[in-house]
């Protein structure tokens, strides 16, 4: 198929391009940034600059439609929430131009992207969620909170003055810090969830569901994150998928009539081992390359389903495979070095060095396709 992958600056986009390119699909890339990570891959037939979907969703959608026509694209795969939210309202125009979006409706995508909605649904299928207080608008922090708390906007992308903004999670150790954070939040960020902080390892359950059938399941645990307090995984390992957690995750997705790929993210309480839901990402995720390296090629499975090929039993995979995002791991060490004490600093450095010599895969660095890593390195250096 002729495929257009958006958000070429994202690591997930690079994983999709490499997967589909190796499978002999014609893959092209677009990005709001020049010389994108995925656009540098040998498997990308071409790359193009497009407007930022956060700045102007209409112009972005029009630019994507133009590329669909120019490249006779059959499938468009949005990588980020911002791109999906810009393109799903234009599904009819894209289909008229000849391209399909392997996503459910805009309404379903918006529901699954709203943490408040997801947490309510989670309780109905037996999934634990952190204790939380929802604020519908700017307010003073309630007096009965137990600190520290996580300040989590319900939506990852919000609209303000005709533009869209990405939101971020923050942490507050006391009431004064929390009130400062709430004061600084734009009104469009609300509703905001004030959650108890669950301390423990992160676990992801990854599911591909199509036409009511589960076609693939994968699981990993986070070993290191950026920032270290909790964020994007930079070093992770494939693990056996807990059957009970998989059943509940699938039930949660089914409650939304979900179709496509999704990551259901949990934190395991280090005291009790109980899994608490963090969020659902209804798109390809940053650590996608680990799933592919472990034997679950989600992008290829997605296009096979889109082509009408019959589904099979969920794909098995290799457990114990580790994957590292090099520059993200470097950032992890630097952050630990700045904030930690002497022992913590040296421990972080030792862990980084040990990972370099441990058997595993580097996410961006692939021999025979080194240009993405070169581009990423130059961008990292410019950003220092």
C-alpha positions in Angstrom: 0.0 0.0 0.0 1.0 3.6 -0.4 1.1 5.0 3.2 1.6 8.5 4.6 2.9 8.6 8.2 2.5 11.9 10.1 4.6 13.4 12.8 7.9 12.3 11.4 9.7 13.8 14.4 8.3 11.1 16.7 10.1 7.9 17.4 6.9 6.0 16.9 6.7 7.3 13.3 10.2 6.0 12.7 9.2 2.5 14.0 6.1 2.5 11.7 8.2 3.6 8.6 10.8 0.9 9.2 8.2 -1.8 9.8 6.1 -1.0 6.7 9.1 -0.2 4.5 10.6 -3.6 5.2 7.2 -5.1 4.3 7.4 -3.5 0.8 4.8 -0.8 1.4 5.5 2.6 -0.1 5.9 4.8 2.9 6.2 8.6 2.9 6.5 11.0 5.8 5.3 14.4 6.8 6.3 16.6 9.7 6.0 20.2 11.0 9.8 20.1 11.4 12.4 19.9 8.7 14.7 16.9 8.5 12.5 14.7 10.7 13.6 11.5 12.4 11.4 9.2 10.4 11.9 11.2 7.2 15.6 10.3 7.3 15.0 6.6 7.2 16.0 4.7 4.1 12.5 3.3 4.1 10.9 6.7 3.6 10.2 7.3 -0.1 9.8 11.0 0.5 9.2 13.6 3.2 7.3 16.8 3.3 6.8 19.8 5.6 3.3 20.5 6.8 1.8 23.0 9.2 1.8 22.2 12.9 -1.6 20.6 13.8 -1.5 22.5 17.1 -1.3 25.9 15.3 -4.0 25.4 12.7 -5.9 22.1 12.4 -7.7 23.2 9.2 -4.5 24.1 7.4 -2.9 20.9 8.6 -5.8 18.8 7.3 -5.8 20.6 4.0 -2.0 20.0 3.6 -2.4 16.3 4.4 -5.2 16.0 1.8 -3.0 17.7 -0.7 -0.2 15.1 -0.1 -2.8 12.3 -0.3 -3.7 13.5 -3.8 -0.1 14.2 -4.9 1.2 10.8 -3.7 -1.9 8.8 -4.4 -1.9 7.7 -0.8 -4.2 4.8 0.3 -3.6 5.0 4.1 -2.8 7.9 6.4 -1.5 7.0 9.9 -1.6 9.8 12.4 1.0 9.3 15.1 0.2 12.0 17.6 -3.1 13.0 19.4 -2.9 16.4 17.8 -2.7 14.9 14.3 -5.5 12.5 14.9 -7.7 15.2 16.3 -7.0 17.4 13.3 -7.6 14.6 10.7 -10.6 12.6 12.1 -13.1 15.4 11.4 -11.8 15.4 7.8 -12.2 11.7 7.3 -14.7 12.1 4.5 -12.4 14.5 2.5 -9.5 12.1 2.9 -11.6 9.1 1.8 -12.8 11.1 -1.2 -9.1 11.7 -2.1 -8.5 7.9 -1.8 -7.1 7.5 1.7 -8.3 5.6 4.8 -7.7 6.3 8.4 -7.3 3.2 10.5 -9.0 4.8 13.5 -12.5 4.7 15.0 -14.8 7.8 14.8 -13.8 11.2 16.1 -16.3 10.8 19.0 -14.8 7.5 20.2 -11.2 8.9 19.9 -12.1 11.9 21.9 -13.8 9.8 24.6 -10.8 7.5 25.0 -8.4 10.5 25.1 -10.4 12.0 28.0 -8.9 10.5 31.2 -12.0 11.5 33.3 -14.2 9.5 30.9 -11.8 6.6 30.9 -11.5 6.4 34.7 -15.2 6.3 35.1 -15.4 3.4 32.6 -12.5 1.6 34.3 -14.4 1.2 37.5 -17.2 -0.6 35.6 -14.8 -3.3 34.3 -12.9 -3.8 37.6 -9.8 -1.7 37.0 -8.4 0.2 39.9 -7.8 4.0 39.5 -5.9 6.3 41.8 -7.9 8.3 44.3 -8.7 11.6 42.8 -10.5 14.9 42.9 -11.8 16.5 39.7 -11.7 20.3 39.3 -14.0 21.5 36.5 -12.5 25.0 36.5 -9.9 27.2 38.3 -10.2 26.7 42.1 -8.3 26.6 45.3 -7.0 23.2 46.2 -9.3 21.2 48.6 -8.1 21.0 52.2 -8.5 17.2 52.5 -5.9 16.2 49.9 -3.0 13.8 50.8 0.3 14.9 49.3 2.1 14.5 47.1 -0.5 14.7 44.3 -0.4 14.4 40.6 -1.9 17.3 38.6 -3.2 15.7 35.5 -5.3 17.5 32.8 -8.0 15.2 31.6 -7.1 15.8 28.0 -3.6 15.8 26.4 -4.6 18.3 23.8 -6.9 21.3 24.5 -8.1 24.3 22.5 -7.6 28.0 23.2 -8.1 31.0 21.0 -8.4 28.9 17.9 -5.2 27.0 18.6 -4.5 23.7 20.3 -2.2 23.2 23.2 -0.5 20.1 24.6 -1.0 19.6 28.3 1.5 18.2 30.7 1.4 16.3 34.0 2.9 18.0 37.1 3.5 17.1 40.7 2.8 19.0 43.9 4.3 18.2 47.3 2.1 20.5 49.3 -0.9 22.8 49.1 1.1 26.0 48.3 2.9 24.3 45.4 -0.4 22.9 44.2 -2.2 26.3 44.2 0.7 27.8 42.3 0.4 25.1 39.6 -3.4 25.6 39.4 -3.1 29.3 39.1 -0.7 29.0 36.2 -3.0 26.6 34.2 -5.0 28.1 31.3 -8.7 27.8 31.8 -8.9 25.6 28.7 -6.8 23.0 30.5 -9.7 22.1 32.8 -11.1 19.7 33.8 -8.0 18.7 35.9 -7.6 15.6 38.0 -5.8 15.8 41.3 -4.6 12.2 41.9 -2.8 10.4 44.6 0.7 9.5 43.4 1.2 5.8 42.8 4.8 4.8 43.3 6.0 1.8 41.5 7.0 0.5 38.0 5.1 1.3 34.9 3.5 -1.5 32.9 1.9 -1.2 29.4 -0.7 -3.5 27.9 -0.8 -3.0 24.2 -3.7 -4.3 22.2 -4.7 -4.4 18.5 -8.5 -4.8 18.2 -10.2 -4.9 14.8 -13.8 -5.8 13.8 -14.5 -7.0 17.3 -11.5 -9.3 17.4 -8.3 -9.0 19.4 -5.5 -9.6 16.9 -2.4 -8.9 19.0 -1.4 -8.3 22.6 1.9 -7.2 24.0 3.3 -6.0 27.4 6.3 -4.3 28.7 7.6 -2.8 31.9 9.4 0.6 32.2 12.9 0.4 33.6 13.8 4.1 33.3 11.9 7.2 32.4 12.4 10.8 31.4 12.0 12.7 33.7 13.0 10.1 36.4 10.0 11.0 38.5 7.7 9.7 35.8 7.2 10.4 32.1 8.4 8.9 28.8 10.0 5.5 29.0 13.7 5.5 27.8 14.6 2.0 28.8 12.1 -0.9 28.9 11.7 -4.6 28.7 9.1 -7.0 27.2 7.3 -9.1 29.8 4.6 -11.8 29.9 1.2 -10.2 29.6 -0.7 -10.7 32.9 -3.9 -12.5 31.8 -6.2 -10.8 34.3 -4.8 -7.3 33.3 -5.2 -8.2 29.6 -8.8 -9.3 30.1 -9.7 -6.1 32.0 -7.8 -3.9 29.4 -9.7 -5.5 26.5 -13.0 -5.1 28.4 -12.2 -1.4 28.8 -11.4 -1.0 25.1 -14.6 -2.9 24.2 -16.7 -0.6 26.3 -15.6 2.2 23.9 -16.1 0.0 20.8 -12.5 0.7 20.1 -11.0 -0.3 16.8 -7.3 0.0 16.1 -4.1 0.0 18.2 -4.1 1.2 21.8 -1.7 1.3 24.8 -3.3 0.9 28.2 -0.9 2.2 30.8 -0.7 1.2 34.4 1.4 1.8 37.5 2.0 -1.1 39.9 1.9 0.0 43.5 5.2 -1.0 45.0 3.6 -1.7 48.3 0.7 -3.9 47.2 1.4 -4.9 43.6 -2.0 -3.6 42.6 -2.3 -2.2 39.1 -3.7 1.3 38.8 -4.8 2.7 35.4 -2.9 5.8 34.3 -4.3 6.4 30.8 -5.1 5.0 27.4 -3.2 6.1 24.3 -5.3 5.4 21.2 -2.5 5.6 18.8 1.0 4.2 18.2 3.2 4.7 21.3 6.8 5.9 21.7 8.2 2.4 22.6 6.6 0.7 19.6 10.0 -0.5 18.3 10.3 -2.8 21.3 7.1 -4.6 20.4 8.3 -5.0 16.8 11.7 -6.3 18.0 10.0 -8.8 20.3 7.9 -10.2 17.5 4.6 -8.2 17.5 4.7 -6.0 14.4 1.7 -3.8 15.1 2.0 -1.6 12.0 2.1 -4.6 9.6 -0.8 -6.2 11.4 -2.8 -3.0 11.2 -2.4 -2.8 7.4 -3.2 -6.5 7.0 -6.5 -5.9 8.8 -7.2 -2.8 6.8 -6.6 -4.9 3.6 -9.3 -7.3 4.8 -7.0 -10.2 5.6 -8.4 -12.7 8.1 -7.3 -12.3 11.7 -5.4 -15.0 13.6 -4.8 -15.8 17.2 -3.0 -13.0 19.1 0.7 -13.0 18.2 3.2 -14.5 20.7 6.4 -12.7 21.4 9.8 -13.0 23.0 10.0 -12.1 26.6 13.0 -10.3 28.1 13.9 -8.2 25.1 15.2 -4.7 26.1 15.1 -1.5 24.1 16.7 1.8 24.9 16.1 5.3 23.5 19.8 6.5 23.6 19.4 10.3 23.9 16.4 9.9 26.2 18.5 7.8 28.5 21.3 10.3 28.4 18.8 12.9 29.5 17.7 10.6 32.3 21.3 10.4 33.6 21.8 14.2 33.3 18.6 14.9 35.3 19.5 12.3 37.9 23.0 13.9 38.1 21.6 17.3 38.7 19.0 16.4 41.3 20.4 13.4 43.1 23.0 13.0 45.9 26.4 11.4 45.4 25.3 7.8 45.5 22.3 8.4 43.3 24.4 10.1 40.7 26.9 7.3 40.4 24.2 4.7 40.5 22.5 6.4 37.5 25.7 6.6 35.6 26.5 2.9 36.3 23.1 1.8 35.2 23.5 3.7 31.9 27.0 2.2 31.2 25.8 -1.3 32.2 22.9 -1.0 29.7 25.3 -0.1 27.0 27.0 -3.4 27.3 23.9 -5.5 28.1 22.3 -7.4 25.3 19.5 -5.3 23.9 18.4 -3.0 21.0 19.0 0.7 20.5 15.7 2.2 19.4 16.9 4.7 16.8 20.2 3.2 15.8 19.9 0.5 13.2 22.9 -0.5 11.0 22.0 0.1 7.4 19.6 2.9 8.5 21.8 5.2 10.5 20.6 8.6 9.2 17.7 8.9 11.7 20.1 8.5 14.6 22.4 11.1 13.0 19.5 13.6 12.7 18.4 12.9 16.2 21.9 13.5 17.5 22.2 16.8 15.8 18.8 17.9 17.1 19.8 16.8 20.6 23.0 18.8 20.4 21.2 21.9 19.2 18.7 21.6 22.0 21.4 21.7 24.8 
